[in-house]
Amino acid sequence: MLKNKMKKLICGMTMCITVCSQMIFPQTAFAATKAAVEKAGEAFVAGMTETAEAEEVLSEEELRQQIVDFALQFEGNPYVYGGTSLTNGADCSGFVMSVYKNFGVSLPHSSTSDRYVGYNVGSLANAQPGDLVCYSGHVAIYIGGGQIVHASTEATGIKISNASYRTPVAIRRIF
């Protein structure tokens, strides 16, 4: 598909050069210019195809697991009210926001606002790793197996808990 789009782009560029060249260059120079553009275009398309094939494309499941694995490395780090540092301390929404930021996703620094990001998956029974588990005044990341990782309290810091330790008010899927 990418290769076809690139061919159309090259074709369009060739047509433009063809029209412009006929006005400016004598026929001999035009033929050489057209051949050079076509050769460069073919090389460009081939390079784009190789690049696209070489890039690793993650499935949604693999991406969600990477989010969980990334979040889990901060287990044991401190809880700091208003914080967003995964190493020096974060509150619940700061933790979730900073984990997702590492994957290019911008989330609010508000557990209440997190209830409205992504889309609702209903209940914990439908939760998948990486989903946000929203509670009244709290938010966590579902890690699978009925568990969450979250910035819990100043006493316990970032830790793993049973997802049903409180009643969730929303389960949100970002990916």
C-alpha positions as CSV (number, residue, x, y, z in Angstrom):
1,M,0.0,0.0,0.0
2,L,2.8,2.4,0.9
3,K,4.6,1.4,-2.2
4,N,1.6,2.2,-4.4
5,K,1.1,5.6,-2.7
6,M,4.8,6.4,-3.3
7,K,4.5,5.4,-7.0
8,K,1.5,7.8,-7.4
9,L,3.6,10.6,-5.7
10,I,6.6,9.9,-8.0
11,C,4.3,9.7,-11.0
12,G,2.8,13.1,-10.1
13,M,6.3,14.6,-9.7
14,T,7.3,13.1,-13.0
15,M,4.3,14.7,-14.8
16,C,5.2,18.1,-13.2
17,I,8.8,17.8,-14.3
18,T,7.6,16.7,-17.8
19,V,5.4,19.8,-18.2
20,C,8.0,22.1,-16.8
21,S,10.9,20.6,-18.7
22,Q,9.1,20.8,-22.1
23,M,8.8,24.6,-21.5
24,I,12.4,25.1,-20.3
25,F,14.7,22.4,-21.6
26,P,15.4,21.2,-25.1
27,Q,14.1,17.6,-25.8
28,T,17.5,15.9,-25.1
29,A,17.9,17.5,-21.7
30,F,14.2,16.7,-20.9
31,A,14.7,13.0,-21.6
32,A,17.8,12.9,-19.3
33,T,15.9,14.8,-16.6
34,K,12.9,12.5,-16.8
35,A,15.0,9.3,-16.7
36,A,16.9,10.6,-13.6
37,V,13.7,11.5,-11.8
38,E,12.2,8.0,-12.6
39,K,15.3,6.3,-11.4
40,A,15.4,8.3,-8.2
41,G,11.8,7.7,-7.7
42,E,12.2,3.9,-8.0
43,A,15.1,4.0,-5.5
44,F,13.0,6.1,-3.1
45,V,10.0,3.7,-3.3
46,A,12.4,0.7,-2.8
47,G,14.0,2.3,0.2
48,M,10.6,3.2,1.7
49,T,9.4,-0.4,1.2
50,E,12.5,-1.8,2.9
51,T,12.1,0.7,5.8
52,A,8.5,-0.2,6.3
53,E,9.2,-3.9,6.3
54,A,12.2,-3.5,8.7
55,E,10.2,-1.6,11.3
56,E,8.7,-3.6,14.1
57,V,5.1,-3.0,14.4
58,L,3.7,-3.8,17.8
59,S,0.2,-5.3,18.3
60,E,-2.1,-3.5,20.7
61,E,-1.6,-6.4,23.1
62,E,2.2,-6.1,23.0
63,L,2.0,-2.3,23.4
64,R,-0.3,-2.7,26.5
65,Q,2.2,-5.2,28.0
66,Q,5.0,-2.8,27.4
67,I,3.1,-0.1,29.3
68,V,2.6,-2.5,32.2
69,D,6.2,-3.6,32.2
70,F,7.3,0.0,32.1
71,A,5.0,0.9,35.0
72,L,6.1,-2.0,37.1
73,Q,9.7,-0.9,37.2
74,F,8.7,2.0,39.5
75,E,7.1,-0.3,42.1
76,G,8.5,0.8,45.5
77,N,9.1,4.4,44.5
78,P,7.5,7.1,46.6
79,Y,4.1,8.7,46.6
80,V,4.2,12.5,46.5
81,Y,1.0,14.5,46.4
82,G,1.0,16.5,43.1
83,G,4.1,14.7,41.9
84,T,4.8,13.4,38.4
85,S,8.3,11.9,38.8
86,L,8.3,8.2,38.4
87,T,11.6,8.0,40.4
88,N,11.3,10.8,42.9
89,G,7.6,10.6,43.6
90,A,4.2,10.9,42.0
91,D,0.6,10.9,43.0
92,C,-1.9,8.4,41.4
93,S,-2.8,10.5,38.3
94,G,0.8,11.8,38.0
95,F,2.0,8.2,38.0
96,V,-0.5,7.2,35.3
97,M,0.1,10.4,33.3
98,S,3.9,9.9,33.4
99,V,3.8,6.2,32.4
100,Y,1.6,7.0,29.4
101,K,3.7,10.0,28.5
102,N,6.6,7.6,27.9
103,F,4.4,6.1,25.1
104,G,3.5,9.4,23.5
105,V,0.1,9.7,25.2
106,S,-1.0,12.9,26.9
107,L,-3.3,12.3,29.9
108,P,-4.6,14.8,32.5
109,H,-3.1,15.1,35.9
110,S,-6.5,14.4,37.5
111,S,-8.0,11.1,38.6
112,T,-11.5,12.5,37.9
113,S,-10.6,13.6,34.4
114,D,-9.0,10.2,33.7
115,R,-12.5,8.7,33.9
116,Y,-13.3,10.2,30.5
117,V,-10.1,9.4,28.5
118,G,-10.0,6.6,25.9
119,Y,-13.2,4.5,25.9
120,N,-15.2,2.7,28.5
121,V,-14.8,-1.1,28.6
122,G,-17.5,-1.7,31.3
123,S,-16.1,-3.7,34.2
124,L,-13.0,-5.3,35.6
125,A,-14.2,-8.5,33.8
126,N,-13.4,-6.8,30.5
127,A,-10.1,-5.1,31.7
128,Q,-6.9,-5.8,29.8
129,P,-3.3,-4.9,30.8
130,G,-2.7,-1.2,30.4
131,D,-6.3,-0.1,31.0
132,L,-7.0,2.6,33.5
133,V,-8.9,1.6,36.6
134,C,-10.7,4.6,38.0
135,Y,-12.0,4.8,41.5
136,S,-13.5,7.7,43.4
137,G,-10.6,10.1,43.8
138,H,-8.0,7.6,42.5
139,V,-6.6,6.0,39.3
140,A,-4.4,3.0,38.6
141,I,-3.1,0.9,35.7
142,Y,-4.5,-2.6,35.3
143,I,-1.7,-5.2,35.0
144,G,-3.7,-8.3,34.5
145,G,-4.7,-11.2,36.8
146,G,-7.1,-8.9,38.7
147,Q,-4.2,-6.6,39.8
148,I,-3.3,-3.0,39.4
149,V,-0.1,-0.9,39.9
150,H,-0.7,2.5,41.4
151,A,0.8,5.3,43.5
152,S,-1.2,4.5,46.6
153,T,-0.3,6.5,49.7
154,E,2.7,8.3,51.2
155,A,3.2,5.2,53.5
156,T,3.1,2.6,50.7
157,G,4.3,4.4,47.6
158,I,3.9,2.9,44.2
159,K,2.7,-0.7,44.6
160,I,0.7,-3.6,43.3
161,S,-2.8,-4.2,44.7
162,N,-5.9,-6.2,44.0
163,A,-8.0,-4.3,41.5
164,S,-11.1,-4.8,43.5
165,Y,-9.6,-3.4,46.7
166,R,-12.1,-0.6,46.1
167,T,-15.1,-0.4,43.8
168,P,-14.0,1.0,40.4
169,V,-16.2,3.7,38.9
170,A,-14.8,3.3,35.4
171,I,-12.4,1.1,33.4
172,R,-10.9,3.1,30.4
173,R,-8.9,1.7,27.5
174,I,-6.4,4.0,25.8
175,F,-5.2,1.5,23.1
